[in-house]
Amino acid sequence: MSSEPTAPALRFSMHARLRMAERDLGEEDVRITIASPASTYGPTKRARIEHYGRISDGRTITVVTNAERTVVITVIDDSKELP
């Protein structure tokens, strides 16, 4: 029997899933960014935490979660130019 603590289950909002599909980002990219971010900001006044990281293809992303880090609210591809 393992004595290692288990990470809480991670849920994705519909908005986060839509942004991930739109930006070709997978759950693993998001999980790694939350687990080992380059940096974080928060919690904000709205009880959000921003996790910043670089994924395997070199893009930088921001993952926004609730304060407990159990719900992914949105995912932003910081490498993508805005129209």
Secondary structure, DSSP 8 states (H G I E B T S, - for coil): ---S------EE-HHHHHHHHHTT--HHHHHHHHHS-SEEE---TTSEEEEEEE-TTS-EEEEEEETTS-EEEEEEETTS---
